[in-house]
Amino acid sequence: MATSTWQLDAAHTDIAFRVRHLLVATATGKFTAFTSQATTEEDDFSTVQVEFNVETASIETGVNDRNNHLKSDDFFASAAYPNMVFKSTGMKHIEDDKYQLTGDLTIRDITKPVTLDVEFGGIAKDPWGNIKAGFEVTGKIKRKEFGLSWDALTEAGGAVVSDEVKIHANLEYAKVVA
């Protein structure tokens, strides 16, 4: 079988997250600088091998002070750990267009296995003849497991920032033509 290579189309991709704040609201953010390449057997994404690299300093929450705090040593320590990396270890078909992607996520040089839910949007040719594939990826991680352990408590004893972080990404890849 021939191998296909796919390059992330950053202009049509977004990487977002949500985390509970003060147990009463949700804070959201995104990353604006990332790269990824994937390989498949033919165009079969159940065989995908993917690596995803996110620049931690590209975090954007809409609040400059919060962005700076997240880049600091309390969280991502972006100066010392400029990237977080995901490397897939497998893709399992669940049903219809639903898959589970497993892999190793590294943040602050701490690597842990994660499982992400994937909805495959399909493959299409754009008006310029490029072959594109689309995915919606969701999942959850525990930030403290990756060394993002800053914490503070409210007067009532609740966490200012929850440990659970919800991930939501819309990804579009373009097939590389040799």
C-alpha positions as CSV (number, residue, x, y, z in Angstrom):
1,M,0.0,0.0,0.0
2,A,1.1,3.5,-0.7
3,T,1.6,6.0,2.1
4,S,-0.2,9.4,2.0
5,T,1.2,12.4,3.8
6,W,-1.0,15.1,5.2
7,Q,0.0,18.6,6.3
8,L,-2.2,20.6,8.8
9,D,-4.0,23.5,7.2
10,A,-3.5,26.1,10.0
11,A,-5.9,28.6,8.4
12,H,-8.7,26.1,8.8
13,T,-7.8,24.7,12.2
14,D,-8.5,25.8,15.7
15,I,-7.3,24.4,19.0
16,A,-9.4,25.5,22.0
17,F,-9.8,24.6,25.7
18,R,-12.2,25.2,28.5
19,V,-11.7,25.1,32.2
20,R,-14.0,25.8,35.2
21,H,-13.2,29.0,37.1
22,L,-14.4,29.4,40.7
23,L,-16.7,26.4,40.1
24,V,-19.3,28.8,38.8
25,A,-18.1,29.7,35.3
26,T,-16.0,28.5,32.4
27,A,-12.9,30.2,31.1
28,T,-12.0,29.5,27.5
29,G,-8.9,30.0,25.4
30,K,-7.1,28.8,22.3
31,F,-3.6,28.3,20.9
32,T,-2.7,30.2,17.7
33,A,0.6,28.6,16.7
34,F,0.8,24.9,15.9
35,T,2.0,22.4,13.3
36,S,1.1,18.9,12.5
37,Q,1.8,16.2,9.9
38,A,0.1,12.9,9.5
39,T,0.7,9.8,7.5
40,T,-1.9,7.2,6.4
41,E,-2.0,4.0,4.3
42,E,-3.6,5.4,1.1
43,D,-6.4,7.7,2.5
44,D,-7.4,5.4,5.3
45,F,-7.4,7.5,8.5
46,S,-7.9,4.4,10.7
47,T,-4.1,3.8,10.0
48,V,-3.1,7.4,10.9
49,Q,0.2,8.2,12.5
50,V,0.1,11.9,13.6
51,E,2.3,14.3,15.5
52,F,1.0,17.6,16.7
53,N,3.1,20.4,18.1
54,V,1.6,23.4,19.9
55,E,3.6,26.5,20.9
56,T,2.6,27.2,24.5
57,A,3.4,30.9,24.3
58,S,0.7,31.2,21.6
59,I,-2.0,30.8,24.2
60,E,-4.8,33.4,23.9
61,T,-7.7,33.8,26.3
62,G,-8.7,37.4,25.5
63,V,-7.2,38.7,28.8
64,N,-3.6,39.7,28.6
65,D,-2.8,39.3,32.3
66,R,-4.3,35.7,32.2
67,N,-2.3,34.9,29.1
68,N,0.9,36.0,30.8
69,H,0.0,34.0,33.9
70,L,-0.6,30.9,31.8
71,K,2.8,31.4,30.1
72,S,4.6,31.7,33.5
73,D,6.2,29.1,35.6
74,D,2.8,28.6,37.4
75,F,1.5,26.9,34.3
76,F,3.2,26.2,31.0
77,A,6.6,27.8,31.8
78,S,6.7,28.7,28.1
79,A,10.3,30.0,28.2
80,A,11.6,26.6,29.5
81,Y,9.0,24.4,27.7
82,P,8.1,26.2,24.5
83,N,6.1,23.3,23.0
84,M,3.6,20.7,24.0
85,V,3.5,17.6,21.7
86,F,1.1,14.9,20.9
87,K,2.2,11.7,19.2
88,S,-0.4,9.1,18.2
89,T,-0.1,5.5,19.1
90,G,-3.3,4.3,17.5
91,M,-6.7,5.1,16.0
92,K,-9.7,2.8,16.7
93,H,-12.9,2.9,14.7
94,I,-15.9,3.1,17.0
95,E,-18.9,3.4,14.6
96,D,-19.9,5.4,11.6
97,D,-17.6,8.5,11.6
98,K,-16.6,8.1,15.2
99,Y,-13.0,7.1,16.3
100,Q,-10.8,7.1,19.3
101,L,-7.3,8.4,18.9
102,T,-4.7,7.3,21.5
103,G,-1.3,8.9,22.0
104,D,1.3,10.4,24.2
105,L,0.9,14.0,25.2
106,T,4.0,15.9,26.5
107,I,3.6,19.1,28.5
108,R,6.5,20.5,30.5
109,D,8.6,17.4,29.7
110,I,5.9,15.2,31.3
111,T,4.5,12.6,29.0
112,K,1.2,10.8,29.7
113,P,-1.1,8.6,27.5
114,V,-4.3,10.3,26.5
115,T,-7.4,9.2,24.6
116,L,-9.3,11.6,22.4
117,D,-12.6,11.3,20.6
118,V,-12.5,12.0,16.9
119,E,-15.3,12.7,14.5
120,F,-14.2,12.3,10.9
121,G,-15.7,14.9,8.7
122,G,-14.7,13.3,5.5
123,I,-12.4,13.9,2.5
124,A,-13.1,16.5,-0.2
125,K,-11.4,18.3,-3.0
126,D,-11.4,22.1,-2.7
127,P,-11.9,24.5,-5.7
128,W,-8.1,24.5,-6.3
129,G,-7.8,20.8,-6.6
130,N,-6.4,20.1,-3.1
131,I,-7.5,17.1,-1.2
132,K,-8.6,18.0,2.3
133,A,-9.7,15.9,5.3
134,G,-11.5,17.3,8.3
135,F,-11.8,16.2,12.0
136,E,-13.4,17.4,15.2
137,V,-11.4,16.2,18.2
138,T,-12.5,16.4,21.9
139,G,-11.1,15.1,25.1
140,K,-10.1,15.9,28.7
141,I,-6.9,16.0,30.6
142,K,-5.9,16.6,34.2
143,R,-3.6,19.6,34.1
144,K,-1.9,18.8,37.4
145,E,-0.7,15.4,35.9
146,F,1.4,17.5,33.5
147,G,3.0,19.8,36.1
148,L,0.5,22.7,35.6
149,S,-0.1,22.6,39.3
150,W,-0.8,26.2,40.4
151,D,-3.7,26.3,42.7
152,A,-5.6,28.7,44.9
153,L,-8.8,28.2,46.9
154,T,-11.8,30.4,47.3
155,E,-13.1,31.4,50.8
156,A,-15.5,28.5,50.5
157,G,-12.7,26.0,49.8
158,G,-13.4,25.6,46.1
159,A,-10.6,25.6,43.5
160,V,-10.1,28.9,41.5
161,V,-9.1,26.8,38.5
162,S,-10.3,23.2,38.1
163,D,-7.9,20.4,37.4
164,E,-9.9,19.1,34.4
165,V,-9.3,20.8,31.1
166,K,-11.6,20.1,28.2
167,I,-10.0,20.1,24.7
168,H,-11.9,20.9,21.5
169,A,-10.1,21.1,18.1
170,N,-11.3,21.4,14.6
171,L,-8.6,20.2,12.3
172,E,-8.2,20.3,8.5
173,Y,-5.4,18.5,6.7
174,A,-4.3,18.9,3.1
175,K,-2.9,15.9,1.3
176,V,0.7,16.4,0.2
177,V,1.1,15.6,-3.5
178,A,4.6,14.4,-4.4
